[in-house]
Amino acid sequence: MMRATALNTGETDFPAILRKNLEILQVNLGYVCNLSCTHCHVNAGPKRTEVMTLETIREVLAFIDQAKIKTLDLTGGAPEMNPQFTYLVSRARAMGVKVIDRCNLVILEEPGYEQMTAFLAGHEVEIIASLPCYLEDNVDKQRGKGTFQSSLAALQRLNALGYGQPGSDLQLNLVFNPQGVSLPPEQSSLEKAYKDYLLSHYGIVFNRLFALANLPIQRFAKYLINKNLFDEYMQLLKTNHHAENLEQVMCRNTLSVDWQGYVYDCDFNQMLALPLGALSESKAHISGLNFSILNGQPITVRDHCFGCTAGQGSSCGGALQSL
């Protein structure tokens, strides 16, 4: 029998993998969010209070400069709810760094965030937006009543600014998450279904769809345990493991930073408080990290890592292969 607590132990049969050159810094700006989605591996929500401070953000910017980071990937919670969000984005873009905003869309329609879409467009921030389905009932079931309509309104405003439009440099990508104990369907065919439906029904366009498997940690793990489905889901992930996906998993060129500035091999390891595989310390901070030692070093792996290699594979950039 498998148990969710085993994800924090050293017992796993997931293959050993090593780091490549560091290119992407994924920063969690805090766990505060305007939504409480059932599939959220961060367990974010309106009642959370953890937010990255300006001091830590400045340490992040210093690391970006020292390590010559190419891409800053901002996540949360709702990253836009960090009071220093616009400061961080502005500084990073001035340094020539590509910035990604992992946006839940609904936040763009909340009071106080009316100017956020224009800010994102003005700084050419790539948006990776969560839209777990193109059908209203499914989205509201996962994210809360009314979230689908708010998401549509946000997408239409982004389209009006040029996001997702043919020939535009403003990239708008959507994220699909399955419901229950299942893997995502084939990404390219699902992308076509999304594009056809959203365009024909709402006049919405976007660039790419990323199909991501749900990881069995935090809120989704609790859902699986409550439904007595945790073991079944873990077995599904293990049975569908594809070794060829190991070459492209996100942890190989990405470093994850939590709201306090501590670093991890990936966002999922961050949620499980698993230490960076390249160092012996239980906790390493961005302010004292020597990035030059990371290349070729081991990555901390546990059973949840099968969620990134099962089926077509999952990364922050979507599927890793076509099936």
N, C-alpha and C positions, 0 to 999 in steps of 0.2 A: 504493500500500500504506500502510495506517495502522500506527502503532506506539504502544505504551503510553507511550513516552518523550515522544511528541508532546503528551501531556496537560499537560506542564509548560511547553511553549513557548507563544508568543503566537499561533500560527496556529490559527484556528478560523473556521467560518462560522456559529457559533451567534449568534443575534441579540443585540444590545446591550440590556441592561436596567438600570433604575435602582432605587435603594432607595426604599421608602416609610418611614413612621414606624416607629421601632424599638419593638417590643412584646415580643419574646421573646429571652432570652439562653440559648443552648445551651452548656453547659459540659461539657467532657470532663474528668472527674476522674482520668483515668489510663488506661493501656493494659493494666493488670493485669486478668486475667480467669481464671475457673476453667474456661473452655471455649476451644476453638480452632476455631471454626466455619469451614467452607469458604467461606462467602459474606461473611465479615467484611471490611468495607472499611477497618477500623482496624488489622488484623493483630494483634489483641489475643490474649493468651494467658497461661498460668501463669508463663511464663519472663520476661515483660516486667516492668520495674521502675519505669517512669515513673508517678509519683503526684503529684497536686497537693498542695502544702504548705499548712499552716494560714495562713501569711503571704499566699499568693496567694488563698486562699479569702476572707480578710478584704478583700483588694482587690476581689474579685468582689462581695462584699456591699456595699462602699462604692459601686461603680458602679451596682448595682441601685437603691440609694437615690437616687443623684444623677440617674439617667436615668429614674426612675419605671417600672422594668421591671414588666410585668404578669405574665409567666410565666417561671419558671426551669426549664429543660429539662435534666435531668442524664443524662449518658451516659458511656460508657467505651469499652473494657473493661466490667467490671462495676462500675458506680459505687458500689455498696454496699461494695466492697472497699477504698475509700479510708477510712482511719482517722477522717477528719473528716466523713464523710458525714452522720451524725446531727446534728452541730453545724451544718453548713450548712443542712440541711433545717429544723431547729428555728428558726434565726435568720431564714431567709427566710419561713417561715410566720408568725412573730411580726410580720414587716413587712407582712403581708397579701398576700404574693406567692403565686400558684398555683405548685405544684411538681409536675413530672412526673419520674417515675423510669423510665428505659428499662431494664427488667429482663430478664435472660435466664431467669428463673424458677428454674433449677437452683440458683442461688446461695442461694435461700431455704431449700433443703434441706441445705446444707452445714453441717458442724460449726462452731459459733461464730456462726451467723446465725439461730439458732432464734427469737430475739425480733424479728427484722426485720419480719416481717409485721404484728405487733402495733404496732410503731413506725410503720410506713407508714400503717396504718389510723388510729392515734391522731392523726396529723398531717394526715389527709385528703389524702394524696399520691396523685395520679393515676398509675396504673401502665399503662405501655405495654410489653407483654410479648412477646418474640419466641417464636413457635411456628410455624415455617416450613411446617408441614403438620399435619393432624389424624390422620395415619397414622403408626404407630410406626416402620416401616422407613425412611420418608422422613426423619423427624426425626433418627433415630440416624445416618443416612448423612451428613447435613449437620453434625451437632453432636457426634456421638460416642455410643458404645453406652451405653444406660441413661438418656440424657438425656430421652427422651420420658416415661418413667415418673416421673422426678423432677419434670418439668414438670407432669404431672397432679397429683401430690401437692401441689405448691405452689399450683396453681390451686384445688384443693379446700379448702386451708386459707384461701386468700384469700376464696373464696366463703363459708366459715363465718364470717368476720369481717364479711361484708356486701358485699364487692367484687363488682360485676357484678350484684347482685340488683335486681329491680324496685323502684323507689322509693327506692333507696339513693343517697346522694351520693358513695359510693366508686366511682370510675370504674375499670373494668378493660377495657382494649382490647388486642387481640392483633395481631401483625404476621405477615403472610405474605410469604415470599420464594420466588421460583421457583427451580428447579434448572436448570443448563445454560443454553443460549443460547435464552432465551425471555422474553417479557414476561409480567407477571402477567395472569391472566384478569380478567374484569369483577368489580369489587369487591363489589357488592351481592349477586350470585348466589353468589359464593364465601363471603361472610359467612353467608348462609343455610345453605350446606352445612356450614360449620364449626359453627354453632350447633346444627343438627339432630343432627350426629354426636356432638359432645361432650356434649350433653344426654342423648341416648338411650343412649350407651355408658358415660358416666362421671358423669352428673348435674352437669356443669359448665356454668355460665352466664357470659356476659360481655356487655359493652356494644356494642363495635364492632370490626370487623376492618379493619386497614389493609393494603392490598396494595401492596407496594413493589418496584420494579425493582431489580435488583442493579447497582451502579455498577462500571464496569470499572477499578477502582483497587485497589492493595495486593493482598491475598490472592486476591480474585476475579480480578483482572487476571493474576496469575501462573498461576492455574488455566486461564484462557482461552489464555494464551500457550503453556503446556505442551501444551494440546490443539489448538494451531493454530486457535483459534476467535476470537482477539481481533478480527481484521478483520471477520469475519462478524458478531460481536455489535455492533460499532460501526456497521456498515452497517444492522443491524436497528434500532438506536436512531434513526439519522438518517432512515431511510425512514419511520418511524412518528412523526416529530416533528409535534406539533400546536401551532400558534402560539397558540391560545386558552389553552393551559396557562401561558403566560408570565405572565399576570396574577396567578397564585396560587402561583408557586413560592416555597418557604420562605425563600429568601435575601432576599426583598424586605422582610420585616419582622423578620428574625432575624439575630443576630450570634453567631458561633461563637467560643468561647474554648478554647484548648488547655490542657494540664495545667500549662504554665509561665506561663499568663496572656496569651499572645499572641492577637491577634484576627484573624478571617478572615470572609469573606462567608458561608461555610457549612462544615459538618463535612467535606464532601468536599474542598473547597479546602484545608482544614486538613491533610488527609492528604497533599496534593500540595505543601504549603508555598507556596501561591499567595498573594501579599500582598493585603491588603484593597484593593478597587478605589477606595475613596474617598480613599486616601492615597497619597502617592508613596513613602513609606518601604517598604523590603522587609519590615520587621517593625514592628508597632505593638502596644504593651502596654496591657492593660486599665487599668493604674494611671495612664496619661497620656493616655487617649483622651477627646477632646471629642465626646461623643455628638451634640451639636447640629449638627455639620457633616455628619452621615451622610445625612440626608434629601435625596433627589433626586440623590445621587451615583451614579456608575457601579459596577456589580458586576463583579468579575473572572470572566470566563467562558472555558471551554475546551470541547473536544469531549465530555468526560464529562457536561457539563450536559444533553446530549440524553437522558440517563437519567432526568431529572426531567420532561421534556416528551413523551417517547415514549408513544404509546397514550393511555390514560386519565390519564397523568401520575402522578408520584410526589412526595410531600412527607413531612415528618415526621408529618403528619396523614393520610397515606394518599393515595388517588386524588384527582385534582383535578376529574374530571368523570366522568359516567356515559356509557358507550358503548352 
